[in-house]
Amino acid sequence: MARNPVTWLGSPTFPKAAKAALNDTQLRQNLRKATGTIRERRAAAVTEMTDWEQLRVAGEQIKNDVLARLDTLLVELEESVTARGGVVHWARDAEEANLIVLGLCREENANEVVKVKSMATAEIGLNEALEAGGVHAIETDLAELIVQLGNDRPSHILVPAIHRNRSEIREIFQRRMGVEVSDEPADLAEAARVYLREKFLTTKVAISGANFAVADTGSIVVLESEGNGRMCLTLPETLITVMGIEKLVPTWQDLEVFLQLLPRSSTAERMNPYTSVWTGVTPGDGPQKFHLVLIDNGRTATLRDSVGRQALRCIRCSACLNVCPVYERTGGQSYGSVYPGPIGAILTPQLVGDMHDPQAASLPYASSLCGACFEVCPVRIDIPSVLTHLRAEAVEAKGRTAESVAMAAAAWIFAEASRYEKAQKAGSLARFLAKDGRITSLPWPGSKWTSSRDVPAPPAESFRAWWRKNRG
């Protein structure tokens, strides 16, 4: 089976990557400032909505309905897009999707394309596939452009360059654009604007993702804040949209719910500055060729899991990242995946579909299970429950290990009161290893615990023994 590019080739497991990230004080400072700011603004934006919880429930129910009727809704979408002059392509996996897009670019004799920020194209490794085929993709979202010019990897769903500060961005622009620029945000934005404007006006093919697709009309929706998306969606002659099959809503009335949920949860805005909607091809207006590439890439396999399937409700708002204490300290690149943070910890392993993959199997453990992610999720994905579910799958995939043997032994001891009491008496002997009431060092496998924390010394007398002596 070909490697799914949703995970980055050669990425270490999360614990190893997180340990390295924790030593980067500049990264932690950048993340703490950025996530704290976004978190506060989102809270203020949500507080304005007296019916916010009802909207969350509505979003959850609409998405559940979509997943339950996905087969028929996808056919309806295809028929609607085709009736309005578009062409629909189906891709089982990343390899098929990349071949389809590369073939479409070659049909237009394009050696360069402009791109709207898209998680789906990042998931399938489209930029790298196009480059290998002789087509250069130019990211037009400011943060994505920073990542691309810096030969870097994104670390946030909404703000891919969140790990970079202004000085670092200035250095990247000066080195790659060959311009002198200050680190003032307005100057950095102007440098990017000048760099991209020529590309917008001369490139014949554009590639986008999609926030939503309306099944009954075939309309595609892209929400963004910079205006670069509007340029890509209107100026080129050919538009190729790459979309995960779960991005559907049945009707325009359903779309209304998400146009309220998404901006407040992501950018903390009442509405997105640019909401672009197009339906097929309109003669003389905008791109005259439209292709919609629908990708599976592990989604139907995820749909079969009654617990894990709720991850497909995700609308890529990144609210869970901004409240996650683990993400705030380790950053997105530690997850080794296009999808970082809590949602990545449950979505990536399922899209990869192989719990024998050490990197993917490590992601469900990238959480303290505090539940903050569930509290802010606009479509009420119970991320902690899915995490524990996937942890069980990861343990099962390992087979017989020292950990499983230890758990089996513990289960045997706990099943019988007399065995449990004997184990307590034996455990109390560990108090002789204590100093000042703490055990600081234990032999393996206890050393895995004491390498990073102390163990309180066990009491000489168990609670059961105390109760029997004092209460009869």
N, C-alpha and C positions, 0 to 999 in steps of 0.2 A: 504494500500500500504506500502511495506517495506521501511524503511529509506534508502536513497541513501547515501553510505559512502563517496561520493565526499566531503561532509561537515563533519566536526568532531563533534561527539556527544557532546552535552552540550556547544557548542561554543556560546559566547554572540554575539549580533549584532555588526556590524563593529564599530559604534560610541563608544560603551562601551569598546570594545577591543582596539581601537585606543587610547582612553583616557589613558588607563593603559600603553600602549606601549610608549606614549609620555613622561611618567615620568621616563623611563629607559634610562638614559643618556649614559650608556655603549652600549646599543643596537643601539642607534642613531649614536654614534661615529663609531661603526663597520660598519653599513650600509652605512653611508656617505662615508667612505673611500673605501669600496669595490665597491659600485655602481659607484662612481666617476672614479675609475681606469678602470673598465670595459667599462664605457661610452666613455672615451677618447680613449681607444684602438680600440673600435669598429669604432669610427668616422675615425680614421686613416686608418683602414683596408678598409673601404668602399670608402674612398676618392681615393684609388688606382684604383678603377674600373670606367672607363669612361662610361661604359654602365650599371651602377648600376640601374638607373631608368627603363631602358628597361627590365632588369632582374626582377625587382619587378612586373612590369606589366605582364611579361610572367608567373611568379609564380602565380599571381592572376588569370590569365586566365586558367591556367592548373588546379588549384584547383576548380575553378568554373565549369569547364568541368567535373571533377571528381564527384562533388556533383550532377550535372545534370544527370550523367549516372551511379550513384553509384550502382544501382541494377544490371545492366549488368556487370559492372566491377568486382563486388564482386563474381559473378558466374564465370567469367573468371579466377579470382585469384584462386578460389577453384579448378577449373579444372586443372589449371597449377600446383598447389602445389600437388594435388593428383597424377597427372601423373608422378611426380618426386619422389614419395615415401613418401610424407608427409600425415598427416591426419588433416583435417580441422574440427573444432568444432564451433558451433554458440551459442552465449549466449545473451539472451534478456536483462539481467541485471546483477548486481554485484553478486547476490546470485547464479545465474546459472553458471557464470564464475568461481566463487570460488569452487563450487561443482565439476565442470569439472576438474580443476587443482588438487584439492585434490584427486579426484579419480585416476587421472593419476599417482600421486606420490605414492599412495597406490599400484597401479598395479606394480610399480617398487620396492616395499618394502622400500621406502625411508623415513627415519625419519629426514633427513636434506637435504636442497637444497641450492645451491648458486644462487645469483641473480645479474643480470645486472640492473643498474639504469633504472627505468621504471615508468613513470607517470601513465600509464594505470593500473598497478598493485596497485599503491598507491591509485588511484581513486576508485578501487573496494574493498579496504581493504584486499588485498590478504594475507599479512603477518599475520594479526590477525586471518583470517579464517584458514590458515594453522596451526598456533599455536594451535588453538582450536581443530584441528583435529589430533594433535600429530606430526606435521611436523614443524621443526624449519627452518626458512628462514634466510640465512646469506647475508646481503648486502655487495657487494664487491667494489662498488664505494666508494672512500675515504670519501667524504662528507656524503653520505648516511650511511656509517658505523659509522661516528661520531654521527649522529642523532640517529641511532639505539642503540649504546652503551650508549648514554646519556639519553635514554628513553625520547627523545625529539620529536618534530615535525618539519618537514622541513619548511623553510621560503622563498625559492627561487626555481624556476624551474630548473635552471642550476646549482646553487651552494646551495644545500639544507641547508648547515651549515653556510651560509653567516653571520648569526647573532652571530657566535662564533668567538672569537679571539684565538690566539695561546696558550695563558696561559690556557684558558678554555678547549681547546682540549687536552692539556698535562694532565690536571687533570683527564679528562674522561678516557684517555688511561691508566694512572697509576692505576686508580680505577678499571677499567673493565678488562684490560689485565694483570694486576699484574706485570708490567714492570716499570723500572726506565728509564725515557726518558726526554730529554730537550725539550724546546719549539721551537727549530729550525725546519723549515719546512722539511729539509732533514731527520732529526732524526724521526720526526713524521711519515713521509712517510715510512721510513724503518721499524718502529714498526708495521705499518699496513701491510706492505708487508710480514713480517715474520708471522704475525698472520693469514693472508689469504692463504699463499702458501700451507700449509697442506690441507686446505679446498678444494682448487682447485684440488689437486692431489687425493683426496680420495672420494669426493662427486660424486655420480652417476647421479644426475639429476640437470639440470640448468634451470632457468626461466629468460626469457628476455622480454623486450618490443620490439618495432620496430619504427624506425624513418620513414621508408617508406617500402612499398611493391609494387613490379612491377607486374602489373596484367598480362601482356602477357607472362611472363616467370615464375611467381611464386616465384621470388627472394625476400628475406627479407634483409633489410639494417639496420645496427646499426652503428651509428657514436659515437665515444667516444675519450677521450684524455689520458686515463691512462693505457690501456692495460688489465685491469681487464675483460672487455667485451670479448676480444679475448680469454682469458682463459676460460671463461664460455661457449663460443660458440663452442669451439673446443675439450675440454678435457672430459666432461661428456659423458655418454653413451646415455642419453635421453635429448633432448632440447624441452622445452615448451615455445612458444612465445605468449604473450598476447598483442593484438593490437586492437585499436579502428577502427571501420569500415571506418573511413574517411581518414586513413593514406595511401591511394592508390595513385599511379601515373600510368598512362596507359602504358607507354613504358620507355625503358632505355633512350631514347632521352629526355623525360620529366624529368627524374631523374637528368640529367646533370644540369638543371637550379637550382635545390634545393641543389645540392652539391657545388654550388657557393654561394647561398644565406645564407644557414644555418650556416656554420662555421664563416663567417665574422660577422653575426648578433649575434651569441651566444658567442663564445670564442674569437672573433676578430682574428681568424686565417685564413690564405689563404685556408687551407684545414685541415680537422680533422686528427690528428696523426694516428688514427685507423679507417679505414672504412671497416667494415666486411660485406660481402655479402655471403649468402648461398641460395641454391636452392634445396629444398627437402632433400633427403638423398643420399650420395655418399658412396657406399660400401667400407669399409676399411679406410675411411677418415672422421674424425669428428664424431659427434653423429650419431648413427645408428637408432635412432627413433626420428622423428620430429613431433610435434603437434603444430598447429596454432589455437589459440582460438580468434575468432573474437567477439568483444563485441559491443553491441548497447548502453545500459545504458543511454538512453535519447537522443541519437544522431538523430534517425529518427524523434522524436518529434521536435527537434531543426531545423531539415531540413525543416519542414513545415512552419517555420517562414521566410518570404521573406526578412526581415531585419536582424533578429538574426542569420540566417544560416551562414553568413559569418564568424562567430566565428569558424566554423569547418574548415576554411582554415588554422588555426593556425598550425605552425610546431614546436612549443615549443622551440623557440630560447631564450626567456626571454628578448629581447631587450626593450620591452615596460616597463618592471619592472625597468630597469636600468635608464630610463629617467623620471620615474614618481615621481613627488615631494611628492605625498601622500605616495607611497610605501617607499620612502627613509626615511620618518620620522616615519612611523608606523611599518614597517617590514611585512613580509609575514604571520606570525601567526595571525595577527589581522583580516585577511580575513576569518579565521575559515574554510579553505578549502584546499584541495590538490593543487588547482590552485590559487595562489595569484596574486596580482598586477592587472593592467588594464585588461589583458586577463581573469583572474579569475573572475573579476567583471561582465563580460558579459557571460562567459562560464558556471560558476557554477550555477547561477540561472536557466539557460536553461536546464542543465542536471538534476538538482533537479526537475524542472518542476512544482513547486508549489510556486506561489508568495504570498500565505498565510503563508509561512514559514518566520518568522520574520528575521532570520539570512540571508537567501538567498535574501530576498527582500531588505535588507539593503545594499547589495553589489553594485548595480548600483549607489549608492550615494557616493561611496568611490573614488571620482574623482573631480578634479577641472575643468574638461572639457577643459584643456589647449591645447589638441591636439598633444602633443609631441609623444604620443604612436603611432598615425597614421603615423606621419612623419618617424618613424624608422621601422615600421612593414615591414618585407621583402615580405609579401604577401598582403600588402595594406588593412588590415582590418580596416574599419572606426570605431574604437572603440567608439569615442565620440557619433556618431550617434546611435550606438546600445545601449549605456548607456542611452541616453534620451528616446529611444524607450522602454527600460525595465523599466525605471522610470515611464513612463505612465502606463505600465502594473501593476506595483506595486501599483500605486494610484488607479487604477480601481479595483484591488483585495481588497483594503481596504473598498470599498463601501463608504457610507456616513460618513464622518468624519468632524471634526471642520475645517480642512484644505480645504476639498472640498466645504464645505458651504461658507467659506471665499472667495474661488476662484469664486464660482457661484455669490456671492454678488458683487465681483469686476467686473465680466463680465457684470452684470446688470447695474452697475454704468457707466462703460466705453461705453456702447451701446448708451447712450443718452448724448448730449453735456451739457444740462442744469443740469442733475444729476451729471455729472462729475465736473462742476463748483461749485456746492453746496458742493460736497465732498471735493474739494480743500479748500473752505472757512472754512469748519469745521476742516479740518486737520491742517490748519494754527494756530489754537488755541493751538496746542501742543507746540508752541514756548514759552508759559508761563511756561513750565516744564523745559526749558533749563537753563543751567548755563554756561557762557562763550561760548555761541554758540553751546553747545553740550547737548544732552539729555542722561543722564547716566543710568536712571532707568525708566521703563514703567511698568504698570500693565499687568497681563497676558491677552492675549498671547504675547504681545509685550515684556514681560520679557525674553522670549526665545531668543530674539535678543540682548537685552541690557545686558544679563548675560555675554556675551563674547565680545561685541563691543558697541561703542557709536553710537547715531543717530544724524546727523547734524540737528540743529534746522530749521524747515521750515520757509521760508520767510513770512513776514506779507502780502505780495502781490504776487499773482500768476503771472506767465508769461502772461497768457491770459489777466488778469486785467491790467498789465503793458502795454501790447501791445495796448489794447483798449484805455487806457488813453493817451499814447504817440503817437500812430500811427493812431488812429481813426479806 
